[in-house]
Amino acid sequence: MGELLPGRDDVRAPRREVLRLGAEGSGHRRQLQSYLSRMRDPWTLEGPIARLSIPEYDWETVGFLVNEGAAFIRHGGRVFLSYSASATDANYCMGLLEADEDADLLDAASWRKSAQPVLTTDPSLGLYGPGHNSFTVAEDGETCLFVFHARTYRDIEGDPLYDPNRHTFVAELKWDAEGRPDFRASVAAMARAGAVY
């Protein structure tokens, strides 16, 4: 997959790889997993397909076994892959994989997975089940933005997948002292700035 935004080094997909979602199993035990493969062109996979992530931690398996909605960003010599996990209710949350940008990204051993979610429900901010994010750049051509969805209430009647009220939010992406995306700080700053929801 090529450059997402010309001229921006930190908002790129890694080289010519593309992420795809795969599923194994059936019914409630069906498992959504993240895979990576090279692309010959925009519609043809080329070469081996590497499984990067499966739902393995407790926080990835609440209600459903999910690793989905992945997005890449490159920063400080590393490639980060954020993804969403668990059922789409208040348990929906985000995890993070990271690899050195010059590593073999098709080798699952090149990736390190966060043992804890990097963004979860935060009642103090009134946001529940954040996830399914992407990255882009603001109009100034410099500011990296984090786009995600969440609900503004916890309680859902019926299957949360069929509750259509997930709202889209945009926050400036903050980075922690180690150069990793800091999703919690990004969302807190958005709320402090007076985001209306």
C-alpha positions as CSV (number, residue, x, y, z in Angstrom):
1,M,0.0,0.0,0.0
2,G,1.5,3.3,-1.0
3,E,1.8,6.6,0.8
4,L,-1.5,7.8,2.2
5,L,-0.7,11.5,2.3
6,P,2.0,12.8,0.0
7,G,4.9,14.5,1.8
8,R,3.9,13.2,5.3
9,D,6.5,10.7,6.5
10,D,4.6,9.7,9.7
11,V,1.2,8.9,8.1
12,R,2.1,6.1,5.7
13,A,1.2,2.5,5.2
14,P,4.4,0.4,5.4
15,R,5.9,0.0,1.9
16,R,3.7,-2.2,-0.3
17,E,2.1,-4.3,2.4
18,V,-1.6,-4.3,3.1
19,L,-3.6,-5.4,6.1
20,R,-6.5,-7.6,5.8
21,L,-9.0,-9.1,8.2
22,G,-9.5,-12.8,8.5
23,A,-11.9,-15.0,10.4
24,E,-11.7,-18.5,11.8
25,G,-14.4,-20.6,13.5
26,S,-18.1,-20.1,13.5
27,G,-20.9,-18.6,15.6
28,H,-20.0,-16.9,18.9
29,R,-16.5,-18.5,18.9
30,R,-15.7,-17.0,15.5
31,Q,-12.4,-15.1,15.7
32,L,-11.5,-12.0,13.8
33,Q,-7.7,-11.8,13.2
34,S,-5.3,-9.4,11.5
35,Y,-3.1,-10.5,8.5
36,L,-0.6,-8.7,6.3
37,S,0.5,-9.4,2.8
38,R,2.3,-7.7,-0.1
39,M,0.3,-6.3,-2.9
40,R,1.2,-6.6,-6.6
41,D,-1.3,-3.9,-7.4
42,P,-4.4,-2.5,-5.6
43,W,-6.4,-5.7,-6.0
44,T,-3.9,-8.6,-6.0
45,L,-2.1,-10.1,-3.1
46,E,1.4,-11.3,-3.8
47,G,3.4,-13.8,-1.8
48,P,2.8,-15.2,1.6
49,I,0.1,-13.9,4.0
50,A,1.3,-13.4,7.6
51,R,-1.0,-13.5,10.6
52,L,0.0,-10.6,12.9
53,S,-2.5,-10.7,15.6
54,I,-5.2,-12.9,17.2
55,P,-7.5,-12.1,20.1
56,E,-5.5,-13.6,23.0
57,Y,-5.9,-11.3,25.9
58,D,-9.0,-11.1,28.1
59,W,-9.7,-7.5,27.0
60,E,-9.7,-8.7,23.3
61,T,-12.3,-11.4,23.9
62,V,-15.2,-9.9,25.8
63,G,-18.4,-10.9,24.0
64,F,-16.6,-11.7,20.8
65,L,-13.0,-12.6,19.9
66,V,-11.9,-9.6,17.8
67,N,-8.9,-7.9,16.3
68,E,-10.3,-5.6,13.6
69,G,-10.3,-2.1,12.1
70,A,-6.5,-1.8,12.0
71,A,-4.7,1.4,10.9
72,F,-1.0,2.0,10.3
73,I,1.1,5.0,11.3
74,R,4.8,5.4,11.1
75,H,6.8,7.6,13.6
76,G,10.3,7.8,15.0
77,G,11.6,4.8,13.1
78,R,8.7,2.5,14.0
79,V,5.5,1.3,12.4
80,F,2.4,1.1,14.6
81,L,-0.7,-0.8,13.9
82,S,-3.7,0.1,16.1
83,Y,-6.7,-2.2,16.1
84,S,-10.0,-2.7,17.9
85,A,-11.0,-5.6,20.1
86,S,-14.0,-7.2,21.8
87,A,-17.7,-6.7,21.3
88,T,-18.9,-3.3,20.1
89,D,-20.4,-2.3,23.4
90,A,-18.6,-0.5,26.2
91,N,-16.0,-3.3,26.1
92,Y,-14.8,-2.3,22.6
93,C,-11.3,-0.9,23.0
94,M,-8.0,-0.5,21.1
95,G,-4.8,-2.4,21.1
96,L,-1.4,-1.6,19.5
97,L,1.2,-3.6,17.6
98,E,4.6,-2.0,16.8
99,A,7.7,-3.0,14.7
100,D,10.9,-1.3,13.7
101,E,10.2,0.3,10.3
102,D,13.2,-1.5,8.7
103,A,12.1,-4.9,10.0
104,D,10.5,-7.6,7.9
105,L,6.9,-6.6,8.5
106,L,5.7,-9.9,7.1
107,D,7.4,-11.8,9.9
108,A,5.0,-11.9,12.9
109,A,8.0,-12.1,15.2
110,S,9.0,-8.5,14.1
111,W,5.9,-7.2,15.8
112,R,5.4,-6.4,19.6
113,K,1.8,-6.4,20.9
114,S,0.6,-4.3,23.8
115,A,-0.4,-6.5,26.8
116,Q,-3.0,-3.9,27.8
117,P,-5.5,-1.9,25.7
118,V,-4.3,1.6,24.7
119,L,-7.8,3.2,24.7
120,T,-10.8,2.0,26.6
121,T,-14.2,3.3,27.8
122,D,-13.8,6.4,29.9
123,P,-17.0,7.5,31.8
124,S,-15.4,10.7,33.0
125,L,-15.2,11.8,29.3
126,G,-18.6,10.3,28.5
127,L,-17.1,8.0,25.8
128,Y,-17.9,4.3,25.6
129,G,-16.4,1.6,23.4
130,P,-13.9,3.7,21.5
131,G,-12.2,2.1,18.5
132,H,-12.1,1.4,14.8
133,N,-9.7,4.3,14.2
134,S,-7.7,5.8,11.3
135,F,-5.1,8.5,10.9
136,T,-4.9,11.6,8.7
137,V,-3.3,15.0,8.6
138,A,-5.0,18.3,9.4
139,E,-5.4,21.1,6.9
140,D,-2.1,22.6,8.0
141,G,-0.3,19.6,6.5
142,E,1.5,19.0,9.8
143,T,-0.8,18.0,12.6
144,C,-1.5,14.3,12.8
145,L,-5.1,13.5,13.5
146,F,-6.6,10.4,15.2
147,V,-10.1,9.6,13.9
148,F,-12.2,7.0,15.9
149,H,-15.8,6.2,16.8
150,A,-17.4,5.7,20.2
151,R,-20.8,6.0,21.9
152,T,-21.8,8.7,24.3
153,Y,-23.8,6.2,26.5
154,R,-23.1,2.9,28.1
155,D,-26.3,1.0,28.1
156,I,-27.5,-0.7,24.9
157,E,-30.7,-2.7,24.4
158,G,-30.1,-5.8,22.2
159,D,-27.0,-6.6,20.2
160,P,-24.6,-3.7,20.3
161,L,-23.6,-4.4,16.7
162,Y,-27.0,-3.3,15.6
163,D,-27.1,-0.1,17.6
164,P,-26.2,2.6,15.0
165,N,-25.3,5.4,17.4
166,R,-21.5,5.3,17.3
167,H,-20.3,8.8,16.7
168,T,-17.1,9.8,14.8
169,F,-14.5,11.9,16.8
170,V,-11.3,13.5,15.6
171,A,-8.5,14.4,18.0
172,E,-4.9,15.6,17.5
173,L,-2.7,12.6,18.0
174,K,-0.3,13.0,20.9
175,W,2.9,11.0,21.4
176,D,4.2,9.7,24.7
177,A,7.8,10.1,26.0
178,E,8.9,6.8,24.3
179,G,7.5,7.9,20.9
180,R,4.4,5.8,20.9
181,P,0.9,7.1,20.0
182,D,-0.8,8.2,23.2
183,F,-4.5,7.7,22.5
184,R,-5.7,8.4,26.0
185,A,-3.9,11.8,26.1
186,S,-5.3,12.6,22.6
187,V,-8.9,11.9,23.7
188,A,-8.5,13.8,27.0
189,A,-7.1,16.8,25.2
190,M,-10.0,16.7,22.7
191,A,-12.4,16.7,25.7
192,R,-10.6,19.5,27.4
193,A,-10.7,21.6,24.2
194,G,-14.5,21.5,24.5
195,A,-15.5,18.9,22.0
196,V,-19.3,18.8,21.7
197,Y,-20.9,15.3,21.8
